[in-house]
Amino acid sequence: MTVGGNAMSKKNKDIEVQIKEEERSVNGQTVTVTQLVIGKKMIGEVIPENKVFQAYSDDRLLGSFRTLDDGIENVIRSWNLHE
């Protein structure tokens, strides 16, 4: 049996994520906060704390990560799921 018609497909769009760094005082220490920005909207931050990186999206803690890259990846993944 053959079913006719066109299958709907969703095309992936390339979205540019900018990474900005900002010096900020956290718990009395100056740290480099990594901000992820799409257009003019900040989608999340990764903040070093002790030997891990805390990732935040929409003021929600996503978790603690061993590397900055893992924190960045999780912010993007969280944004992608909720967009």
VMD Tcl script that draws the C-alpha trace (Angstrom):
set ca {
  {0.00 0.00 0.00}
  {1.34 3.46 -0.88}
  {0.43 6.60 0.98}
  {0.65 9.83 -1.00}
  {1.38 13.33 0.14}
  {4.37 15.33 1.21}
  {6.00 14.68 4.53}
  {6.35 17.82 6.60}
  {9.87 18.54 7.64}
  {11.19 21.22 9.91}
  {14.37 22.86 8.71}
  {17.08 23.64 11.19}
  {18.01 27.30 11.38}
  {21.52 28.42 12.17}
  {21.41 30.64 15.23}
  {24.42 32.62 16.34}
  {25.17 32.37 20.05}
  {27.50 35.08 21.30}
  {29.69 34.42 24.31}
  {30.47 37.45 26.44}
  {32.63 37.57 29.53}
  {32.04 39.92 32.43}
  {34.00 40.41 35.63}
  {31.69 40.20 38.63}
  {32.05 39.97 42.39}
  {30.60 36.68 43.69}
  {30.88 35.87 47.40}
  {33.61 38.48 47.82}
  {35.73 37.16 44.93}
  {36.07 38.60 41.45}
  {35.21 35.93 38.89}
  {34.74 35.85 35.13}
  {31.08 35.19 34.34}
  {30.38 33.76 30.87}
  {27.13 35.03 29.36}
  {25.42 33.41 26.36}
  {23.48 35.83 24.17}
  {21.24 35.30 21.14}
  {20.37 38.57 19.44}
  {19.80 40.94 22.34}
  {18.53 38.28 24.74}
  {20.78 36.69 27.35}
  {19.84 33.01 27.44}
  {22.06 32.01 30.35}
  {25.24 32.35 32.37}
  {28.01 30.08 33.53}
  {29.68 31.11 36.79}
  {32.82 29.47 38.21}
  {32.40 28.38 41.82}
  {35.19 26.55 43.63}
  {36.31 23.88 41.12}
  {33.05 23.59 39.17}
  {30.93 25.77 36.91}
  {27.33 26.64 37.81}
  {25.10 27.02 34.74}
  {21.97 29.18 34.91}
  {19.15 29.74 32.42}
  {16.20 32.06 33.16}
  {17.53 32.49 36.72}
  {17.22 28.70 37.18}
  {20.22 26.61 38.21}
  {20.77 23.92 35.58}
  {23.49 22.20 37.56}
  {27.20 22.06 38.33}
  {29.62 21.06 35.61}
  {33.30 20.12 35.57}
  {34.18 22.30 32.60}
  {33.09 25.66 31.20}
  {32.28 23.96 27.88}
  {29.90 21.51 29.60}
  {28.16 24.43 31.31}
  {27.82 26.33 28.02}
  {26.48 23.23 26.25}
  {23.82 22.73 28.91}
  {22.65 26.36 28.73}
  {22.25 26.04 24.95}
  {20.50 22.67 25.29}
  {18.08 24.09 27.88}
  {17.32 27.12 25.68}
  {16.80 24.88 22.66}
  {14.28 22.71 24.53}
  {12.24 25.66 25.73}
  {12.20 27.73 22.54}
}
mol new
graphics top color blue
foreach p $ca { graphics top sphere $p radius 0.5 }
foreach p [lrange $ca 0 end-1] q [lrange $ca 1 end] { graphics top cylinder $p $q radius 0.2 }
display resetview
